[in-house]
Amino acid sequence: MKKVLLIFLCAALMFTSFIVVTAAEPTIVCEVSDTEVKMGETFTVTVSVKDYEPIQSGAIQLVFDQTVLEFVEGEWLIDAGIKSFNSENLNGVFMFFPLEPHDINGNIFQFTLKALEDASKAGGFDITVEPQLNNENGNDVVNGDSAIASVQISCTEHQYGELIPEIPAKCGVAGKKAYYECSVCGKLFDENKTEVSEEQLVIPALTHIAEEGWHVDDNNHWKICVNNGCGEIIEGTTASHDFKWIEDKPATEDEAGIQHEECSVCKYKRNENTEIPQLEHIHTGITYHEAVAANCHSTGTVEYWTCSGNKCAGKYYKDADCMTEITDITTPVDSNNHDGGTEVKGAVSATCIADGYTGDTYCLGCGEKIADGTEIPATGVHFDAENQWQHNENEHWLICDNCGTEFEKGTHSGGEATCSNKAICSVCGVEYGQLNPDNHVNTEVRDAVAATEESEGYTGDTWCVDCDQMISEGSVISKLDHIHEMIKTEAKAATHEENGNIEYYTCSKCGKKYNDEAGTRELTDEEIILMAIGHNYDDAWKMDESNHWHECDCGERSDVAAHSFGEWAIIQESSSDNGDNRIRECSVCGYTQTESISSGIAGESGTENPSENPGTGDVINIFLWIVILAVGSFGLVVTLIVGKKFKKYE
């Protein structure tokens, strides 16, 4: 049901200005003071228009749900002539009739609505403003334009009713948690009566959970969902059996085996106890045996093959396929094939004076003499088995073991005599001859002294270790050249109070200072030291609320002293409740201090340079005055004569 409130509005406002206005799209706007209202509360709706043609007369139709909202009062926001109010059927009607067309821009009307305490429903509701604005020719310039304001009406106290039971979720079907629903506003609440949305109450649909085992028949297998109350066959799990033959007992060469078919997925079995035929014998582990020749003391064997299978135990075959069996693989003893090695007996070595004999050859296998030996003529060569040299002071020789004859006789030779040892014969290894006092082999240097940068050194004398005789004297070694061992000192800038220094190097041995690590140029202390620069205090005063001072750019302070204030002086007479203010100034730095006379609480207004404080007074913008004078000169105020008319809209 809609209740129509008609308001007649005509207005014309004229003014002159230097400002050029660009034409804009005409608009009508409806705004509410509060978009969220509880039942029993009031709110205001403001109507504004902009950029329409000059209006001679008009009306506004308000449309709202009167089962939820009621009209309270209305108020004009413009002064455009005679206004009247009609509260017929508790709905206000506001009218005014300008005598001449007027421009109307901005807020024109405000009315108050109330959300009914016993409203039949809650939620969002629209308030529609449908204007009719007529120009001086009686034409409607709005052309059907309207504006809508929305308001959210909520319960003052929710009517929860009974708890709506939970709907459990099922496979593929979402459930819903237990909840309350307000019978007035329709809002939802959880079990704790906390407001929730529909989405928050949703219990997600269950997904199928497959049982551990399979359901089967002769052809297929499938999974059943084990969720409570489901029991459906899970999509995608039904499939034909994938049968594979499974060997329960393998067939052997001695007996048949047993097998069955089994699905590799669900383990469903069929054709159980199916026989596997007994195997034919297959030669395995076939081994080749080479022929072994018979010898003088043992039989031999022919070439043959054997199979490692139990059925072929003790069998021999003539071929690699074990097709032709051999009953005897043995060959008889061969007396001409002597085996096992040989041995020579009765051998005698020939000497320098007697013949020898090579000895007879016998078979170690059968003990039979295989060959006779031969005589060896006397060698005529003397022999000393131990190679034991005999010697005297000048000669050496060997004695033959067989005949005692001296042979290889010769004079001692080789070796080298020294100051402590005679020469050793290179043949028989005995000393011979005299010592050589001038041949010193083992020597050492004694009394050597190393040269330093401060003193000369000495190479030392050479002595023979064997005969303890000095062989040669040493010589003096000149002093060593000085080599700097530099330690670097980093450069340090001078400060206001401390000296600095340039970068330099100091020799740790001689203590001298140099400009570089190579020691190119020796430096004096005057060249190294950078003198302290001293403090440079600013002439301007620095200050805080208690003291003033001069300050160096390094932060060091000088002339620190407490402020020296003069007498208080009243600087402001105030009509406010705070009373007058007073001020006093430090005669040294110009720091000022102000306080309220009535409160006695000081307010800091100190400054490092009082002369920089801005002056007080009104600043006049000359251009603004020119614009104001021009607008005042050209402005025209038109008095509107307002007539009253009443029209009724339903």
ROVEXKE-188337 format. One record per residue (C-alpha): x, y, z. Coordinates in steps of 0.02 Angstrom, whole numbers, plus 50000, padded with zeros to 5 digits. Last residue first. Layout:
# residues N
px:py:pz
X:Y:Z
...
END
This chain:
# residues 650
px:py:pz
49828:50549:49789
49877:50727:49753
49782:50879:49818
49811:51052:49757
49817:51210:49862
49868:51379:49804
49955:51516:49897
50037:51667:49829
50216:51723:49856
50287:51885:49803
50472:51867:49782
50581:52015:49816
50723:52024:49689
50897:52070:49750
51008:52135:49612
51197:52127:49625
51301:52239:49508
51380:52357:49633
51392:52229:49771
51476:52104:49655
51602:52237:49602
51636:52291:49780
51663:52110:49834
51781:52075:49687
51885:52231:49725
51894:52188:49909
51955:52012:49867
52092:52086:49755
52153:52197:49897
52173:52050:50019
52177:52134:50187
52289:52063:50324
52219:52096:50497
52344:52122:50636
52493:52035:50722
52677:52041:50681
52780:51883:50644
52920:51838:50765
53090:51852:50676
53153:51990:50792
53136:51869:50936
53282:51765:50871
53310:51606:50972
53127:51601:51018
53033:51580:51182
52844:51564:51180
52820:51449:51327
52654:51455:51418
52661:51487:51604
52518:51431:51713
52465:51571:51833
52286:51530:51795
52213:51708:51809
52366:51800:51745
52387:51682:51600
52570:51661:51560
52701:51716:51435
52889:51694:51426
53003:51778:51302
53183:51736:51256
53274:51897:51202
53450:51827:51233
53519:51943:51369
53372:52048:51435
53262:51893:51447
53084:51948:51411
52921:51954:51510
52741:51929:51457
52565:51941:51529
52398:51866:51481
52226:51924:51539
52079:51817:51600
52036:51637:51550
51848:51669:51557
51857:51762:51393
51843:51952:51375
52031:51962:51354
52150:52104:51383
52314:52059:51307
52498:52106:51329
52511:52139:51516
52695:52166:51561
52800:52066:51683
52967:52144:51736
53133:52088:51663
53198:51909:51647
53382:51860:51658
53382:51683:51586
53501:51560:51668
53679:51552:51603
53788:51450:51485
53928:51562:51417
53995:51421:51308
53921:51258:51238
54005:51120:51138
53889:51048:51003
54022:51026:50869
53952:51177:50776
53998:51280:50929
53856:51348:51037
53829:51513:51130
53713:51496:51280
53540:51526:51355
53452:51443:51502
53284:51389:51577
53152:51375:51439
53282:51330:51308
53410:51440:51220
53539:51463:51083
53608:51639:51063
53681:51702:50901
53868:51740:50897
53907:51559:50854
54055:51483:50948
54203:51422:50847
54299:51300:50959
54485:51263:50933
54570:51197:50775
54681:51067:50861
54854:51060:50776
54892:50932:50641
55055:50842:50690
55159:50751:50558
55258:50892:50477
55301:50972:50644
55351:50800:50712
55482:50788:50574
55470:50668:50427
55601:50557:50341
55575:50535:50154
55567:50380:50043
55546:50256:50186
55468:50123:50072
55311:50119:50181
55280:50305:50152
55307:50478:50228
55435:50419:50355
55461:50418:50545
55621:50358:50628
55624:50231:50770
55775:50136:50702
55708:49958:50719
55519:49983:50729
55526:50099:50578
55377:50219:50592
55258:50255:50446
55147:50409:50420
54966:50464:50386
54938:50644:50441
54904:50687:50623
54770:50758:50737
54778:50871:50889
54631:50872:51011
54511:51010:51066
54415:51070:50913
54461:50913:50820
54613:50870:50714
54584:50733:50585
54674:50569:50609
54784:50486:50475
54825:50304:50506
54993:50255:50584
55082:50117:50487
55221:50012:50565
55376:49991:50455
55519:49867:50471
55659:49961:50383
55809:49869:50314
55982:49934:50365
56124:49862:50257
56220:49718:50337
56393:49742:50414
56540:49668:50315
56591:49486:50336
56773:49454:50394
56863:49301:50325
56892:49119:50375
57057:49023:50400
57096:48859:50311
57131:48674:50348
57136:48677:50537
57186:48499:50593
57075:48388:50703
57129:48229:50608
56955:48159:50567
56850:48317:50591
56960:48421:50477
56940:48607:50520
56879:48759:50416
56887:48927:50506
56731:49042:50521
56644:49159:50398
56656:49306:50520
56527:49448:50550
56532:49637:50563
56420:49734:50685
56263:49843:50698
56163:49796:50542
56210:49615:50577
56348:49495:50516
56335:49311:50569
56482:49238:50670
56575:49076:50621
56689:49004:50758
56709:48831:50675
56670:48766:50502
56672:48574:50482
56769:48445:50380
56755:48257:50339
56861:48205:50189
57034:48282:50218
57159:48221:50088
57323:48314:50128
57390:48190:50256
57369:48042:50133
57391:47882:50238
57502:47741:50167
57475:47578:50062
57342:47443:50089
57180:47413:50176
57081:47253:50132
56925:47235:50020
56986:47093:49905
56951:47173:49736
56923:47363:49769
57074:47368:49883
57043:47494:50024
57156:47651:50034
57226:47696:50205
57123:47798:50332
57152:47957:50437
57220:48090:50317
57139:47999:50172
57190:47853:50055
57075:47818:49906
57012:47648:49842
57073:47548:49691
57216:47424:49682
57302:47281:49776
57418:47182:49662
57357:47019:49581
57333:46828:49596
57176:46757:49513
57241:46581:49554
57332:46486:49692
57321:46295:49665
57246:46191:49804
57187:46055:49681
57000:46043:49705
56953:46195:49811
57066:46309:49709
57150:46446:49816
57112:46631:49779
57238:46779:49773
57288:46952:49847
57445:47061:49839
57540:47208:49925
57533:47184:50113
57475:47003:50104
57314:46925:50040
57197:46773:50027
57027:46798:49953
56881:46680:49998
56769:46656:49846
56669:46525:49945
56663:46399:49799
56844:46427:49748
56864:46354:49574
57012:46322:49459
56974:46292:49275
57050:46141:49186
56871:46089:49148
56887:45899:49159
56774:45816:49027
56589:45782:49068
56531:45601:49041
56352:45565:48982
56186:45513:49067
56065:45371:49024
55878:45402:48989
55705:45350:49053
55746:45253:49207
55577:45187:49275
55513:45254:49443
55329:45254:49385
55277:45433:49414
55447:45506:49459
55519:45450:49293
55713:45427:49303
55853:45520:49209
56037:45458:49227
56180:45576:49281
56278:45715:49191
56448:45635:49235
56618:45724:49280
56800:45714:49224
56940:45763:49348
57080:45897:49349
56995:46067:49349
56834:45987:49406
56687:45899:49321
56526:45886:49423
56454:45712:49459
56270:45662:49422
56214:45490:49487
56024:45522:49480
55922:45646:49381
55734:45653:49426
55582:45669:49313
55407:45741:49327
55236:45667:49367
55201:45591:49197
55283:45464:49084
55174:45427:48934
55248:45268:48863
55165:45155:48990
54993:45223:48941
54865:45168:49075
54692:45126:49001
54554:45255:48951
54399:45284:49064
54236:45368:49005
54125:45214:49017
53933:45208:48990
53923:45359:48877
53748:45437:48849
53701:45522:48687
53577:45670:48702
53668:45776:48830
53651:45929:48719
53840:45960:48729
53878:45785:48662
53951:45618:48724
53855:45616:48887
53895:45550:49059
53770:45497:49193
53806:45478:49378
53663:45598:49428
53558:45639:49276
53389:45635:49364
53454:45747:49502
53496:45882:49375
53678:45939:49363
53699:45873:49182
53871:45804:49127
53975:45819:48966
54119:45709:48898
54298:45705:48824
54381:45537:48861
54463:45492:49025
54637:45435:49078
54712:45290:49178
54862:45322:49292
55045:45266:49314
55128:45287:49146
55002:45409:49083
54820:45415:49023
54769:45577:48937
54626:45679:49014
54488:45731:48893
54404:45895:48936
54245:45897:49040
54102:46012:48986
53966:46052:49114
53778:46062:49085
53699:46150:49235
53526:46108:49176
53458:45968:49066
53272:45985:49051
53163:45841:49108
52983:45864:49050
52873:45960:49170
52711:45894:49248
52557:45988:49185
52486:46129:49294
52318:46076:49364
52178:46202:49407
52144:46195:49594
52042:46359:49588
51961:46413:49426
51905:46578:49506
51969:46702:49636
51923:46883:49684
52083:46973:49743
52002:47147:49724
52131:47228:49608
52243:47088:49538
52090:46979:49509
52142:46796:49538
52147:46643:49425
52205:46478:49503
52356:46361:49500
52414:46185:49550
52572:46088:49494
52600:45915:49415
52732:45792:49479
52913:45730:49455
52984:45850:49326
52908:45990:49430
52747:46091:49425
52739:46238:49545
52609:46242:49683
52490:46389:49706
52536:46476:49543
52426:46630:49517
52351:46660:49343
52296:46842:49324
52117:46907:49313
52080:47094:49301
51899:47093:49357
51785:47217:49270
51766:47389:49347
51655:47487:49465
51755:47616:49564
51717:47768:49455
51564:47823:49551
51556:47758:49727
51414:47633:49746
51295:47710:49871
51285:47652:50053
51239:47826:50115
51155:47820:50287
51313:47842:50387
51462:47865:50269
51529:47694:50218
51521:47726:50030
51524:47558:49935
51669:47510:49819
51656:47402:49661
51706:47233:49582
51648:47152:49420
51618:46988:49327
51579:46849:49450
51515:46969:49582
51613:47081:49699
51601:47212:49837
51775:47269:49887
51859:47298:50054
51917:47457:50142
51754:47550:50123
51756:47706:50017
51718:47875:50093
51603:47978:49982
51615:48165:50002
51505:48254:50126
51416:48416:50082
51478:48566:50177
51374:48618:50329
51301:48789:50284
51257:48901:50429
51395:49027:50392
51335:49045:50211
51158:49090:50269
51234:49231:50371
51256:49239:50558
51191:49340:50704
51243:49270:50873
51099:49186:50964
51217:49058:51044
51138:48920:50937
51170:49025:50782
51064:49172:50726
50975:49216:50562
50887:49378:50519
50704:49370:50458
50663:49543:50524
50504:49500:50620
50504:49311:50645
50688:49316:50691
50764:49151:50635
50858:49037:50757
50986:48908:50701
51042:48725:50698
51175:48700:50565
51126:48662:50385
51174:48517:50273
51251:48510:50100
51207:48365:49984
51340:48267:49886
51357:48136:50024
51247:48198:50164
51253:48349:50279
51150:48344:50437
51000:48461:50451
51015:48547:50619
50857:48585:50715
50770:48756:50708
50781:48829:50883
50608:48892:50933
50559:49077:50921
50695:49208:50901
50590:49367:50907
50725:49499:50895
50710:49658:51000
50717:49831:50921
50710:49747:50753
50796:49819:50602
50748:49941:50465
50880:49975:50331
50851:50139:50238
50861:50180:50053
50843:50348:49966
50774:50357:49788
50768:50504:49669
50651:50537:49523
50657:50611:49347
50495:50597:49247
50524:50744:49132
50581:50861:49271
50541:51019:49171
50350:50996:49183
50273:51129:49070
50158:51263:49145
50226:51400:49035
50307:51484:49187
50402:51323:49222
50326:51174:49311
50416:51057:49432
50338:50887:49463
50443:50781:49581
50443:50593:49615
50539:50560:49777
50552:50375:49818
50587:50305:49991
50659:50129:49976
50656:49993:50109
50787:49868:50170
50741:49743:50303
50607:49726:50436
50427:49667:50436
50255:49697:50510
50306:49856:50595
50246:49864:50775
50367:50000:50829
50339:50090:50664
50497:50164:50588
50473:50353:50595
50489:50481:50456
50543:50664:50465
50536:50785:50319
50661:50905:50241
50632:51022:50094
50726:51136:49974
50909:51088:49989
51011:51157:49844
50962:51255:49689
50796:51340:49646
50791:51470:49508
50628:51568:49518
50479:51601:49403
50367:51741:49466
50221:51744:49586
50295:51600:49684
50168:51470:49737
50204:51368:49894
50142:51200:49949
50171:51068:50084
50057:50918:50110
50089:50814:50266
50020:50639:50286
49925:50601:50445
49766:50572:50346
49764:50757:50299
49908:50848:50378
49899:51002:50266
50040:51131:50274
50053:51299:50189
50195:51406:50123
50188:51582:50052
50347:51638:49967
50518:51571:49926
50607:51556:50091
50698:51391:50077
50724:51241:50193
50539:51200:50213
50499:51080:50355
50399:50919:50368
50330:50813:50510
50300:50635:50569
50260:50526:50416
50247:50340:50452
50357:50192:50402
50335:50001:50404
50156:49969:50348
50163:50138:50261
50289:50074:50132
50355:50232:50048
50313:50348:49901
50333:50537:49916
50257:50647:49778
50334:50821:49758
50239:50970:49688
50271:51121:49578
50250:51302:49531
50335:51439:49429
50508:51359:49420
50660:51434:49332
50740:51294:49231
50828:51155:49328
51012:51164:49381
51000:51080:49552
50872:51002:49667
50879:50946:49849
50768:50836:49958
50819:50793:50137
50750:50639:50228
50755:50635:50417
50758:50490:50540
50648:50424:50680
50667:50270:50792
50525:50154:50847
50593:50004:50746
50782:50019:50730
50861:50126:50594
51012:50098:50480
51037:50221:50335
51038:50374:50447
51009:50555:50396
50930:50506:50230
50968:50587:50062
50854:50621:49909
50935:50705:49759
50861:50793:49606
50973:50831:49459
50982:50946:49309
51138:50911:49199
51257:51058:49204
51275:51221:49105
51443:51307:49135
51432:51454:49255
51526:51619:49214
51576:51711:49375
51566:51903:49374
51404:51894:49472
51220:51935:49472
51082:51848:49573
50911:51774:49544
50814:51648:49651
50649:51578:49588
50544:51454:49684
50389:51347:49662
50349:51195:49770
50186:51102:49790
50200:50951:49907
50092:50799:49881
50105:50651:50000
50043:50489:49926
50016:50335:50035
50068:50174:49956
50000:50000:50000
END
